[in-house]
Amino acid sequence: MTEAKKNRREFLKLSMMGGAGVALSAMGMPASSYARIIGANDRVNVGVVGYSDRFRQALMPCFLKNHKELNFDIIAVSDIWNRRREEGKAALEGKLGHSVQTCVNNDELYKIKDLDAVMIATADFQHAFHTIEAVKNKKDVYCEKPFAETMEDARNALKAVKESKKVFQVGTQRRSGASYHAAANFIKEGKFGPITMVEMTWNVNQPGRWRRPELTKSIKESDVDWNRFLCNRPKDSWDPRKYLEFRLFWPYSSGIFGQWMTHQIDTVHWFTGLQHPRSAVANGGIYQWQDGRSNADTLTAVFDYGPQNDPKNGFQVVYSSRFHNSAGGTKELYYSNGGMIDMSTNKISPTGGLREKEAAEMGMKANLLPSMDLSSVAASIETSANTGGDDTTDAHVRNWMECVRKQDVKTNAPIEAAYSHSIALIMGTAAYRTGQKATFDEAKQDVIVGGKVFTL
């Protein structure tokens, strides 16, 4: 039985015994909280903001796995490209068995009075903007990552979501992965010891990653609303590559930082409770795929993490990624003095830990972690472009749907997680684009390079 059903049933039973006031008191719930619970018989109507590859290949399959059980439906799709609107309508009507309304933009979408929530899967730089639109129209939100590419966008969206009290989940689905929860608990319980270093890689050999060569030949400016696409970015002339391959072009995306690093750096924040790096340096370039892109195909960033008031304590995070050689694949390696956690194999091991011989030479005791397998409780993490609705994304979408049903803002990846990963990616971007060390000003809530606030 869902919590909503349970609460409703308990409420009705207690109401018959002593009235609504007694019922709410006995359930330990203030009237304001109960009023927010959506009844199990009340269908939650969802709108799609951006019928993108990410939505149709990953989010839609996950939604469809859970929508009947949780009584959710999709009633509208909003996309500023006529082709995607019609494709979305046809696909969703085929899956759901009823008509789905198309909207040329979000203004039209939010005029639908029965709309309860939206799933946002638009271009990287639009996520925070579209989140603000949604919560100001009183809709619960599932939003793809990266959450924001500028601190102004991040701050404005954080404020809007918190003031709205609407349910929000950002699409860093590791937070719903069983193996990641097991690792988080192992670290938070002190069994791992202080983290001393984290190494993260995301390597592919994919010249076509984030490219859409055939579509860029056929799309016309009249097919889309180009000015609306630009949102709060500087005015620019029509460019089909920036529209369709936005991940390759700054300031429409930070590329590797926003697309891939956000997933992995988010686990650092989760596992440690730290909200952002103390500093960042970065280097990289376009070394292989000279196809006109402006975002790097090779990047390495080094972050310093630790308490702001205790510079002697902390650890280093090294992040590297390349598009032109897949050796090494995707790794997330956490190190302590006693061993390591390898999230790519779901193993905790004493590898590299302090052995008895070396410890004895300094009058110390060995420090070696036990060997443990996290995979017994793990769901694998899918890292390809088309995840096809993998187990972890499915769990993440379901968590959001359950929280919407209960009107519980404590999702697995709440707005605070989105804000934190945005700070890290903006610090990385600032360091890479200026060649200077980036820091974070707590008072201003801004990224600083060379003594100045980093802007576009």
Protein Blocks (a to p, Z undefined) as FASTA:
>chain_A
ZZklmmmmmmmmmmmmnojklmmmmnopafklmmmpccfklccddddehiafklmmmmmm
mmmmmmmmnopadfbdcdfbfklmmmmmmmmmmmnopacdddfbfklmmmpmkbcbdcdd
ddfklmmmmmmmmmmnopacdddddfbfcfklmmmmmmmmmmnopacddfbfklmgfklm
mmmmmmmnopnopafbdcdddddddfkgopafklmmmpcfklpcfklmnmmaccddddfk
lmmmmmmpcckbghjmmmmmmmmmmmmmmmnopabdfbdcdddddfklcghpabdfbdcd
dddeddfklmkgccdddddddfkbcghiaadddddfkbccdfklopacfehiacfklmmm
nopacdddddddfklmcccddfbfblnopaklmmmmmmmmmmmmnopabbfbdfklmmmm
mmmmmmmmmmmmnopacdddfklopaceehiacdZZ
